[in-house]
Amino acid sequence: LLVAHNAAFDSRMINIELEANNLKIIPLEKWLCTIKLFKMVYPNLPCKLSKCCESLKIPVQEGLLHGALYDAILCAKVFCKLLINDNVSKMVLAPNVHKRFS
């Protein structure tokens, strides 16, 4: 299972690189999208990564945003904060979770 803040976009980008290197692609059902999880818990809040962090009280260094490694770290922090919510943790652990959140 891979976690991304915009799984539809990130999976396409990674799969392009995998295919270019003759490696097996990772199907979308193996991804979990933190945008979809965030919207489940906070349906009326903006879901840009920086806005999710702001809503979840995760500090953000503006100059580092949109760098792959820094965004991945922020995405992991968002995911961890969302897992504290019982509804999210139950759904993430549920069978076939990829069908709802990829």
C-alpha positions, 0 to 999 in steps of 0.5 A: 500500500502506497500513501499519496496526497493525490494518488491519482496524479502521483500514481500516474507519475510514478508509473510513467517512470516505472514503465520507462525503466521496464519495471512493473507498474503499481495499480491504483488500487494499491494506493491510498489517497490522503485527499479522499481521507481528509475530505471524509473527515473534513468535507467542507475544508480545502484539501490542498496539502498546505491547507490540510496541514494548517487544519491539522496543526502541522507546521509547514515551511513555505519555501520547502513546499512542492519539493518531492521529499518535503511533500512526502513527509507532510503527506505522511504527517497528514496520514498519521494525524488522520489515523487518529480519527476512529472512522479513518483508522477503521476504514483504512484497516477495512478489507478492500479499502483501496476501492474507496480511497485510491 
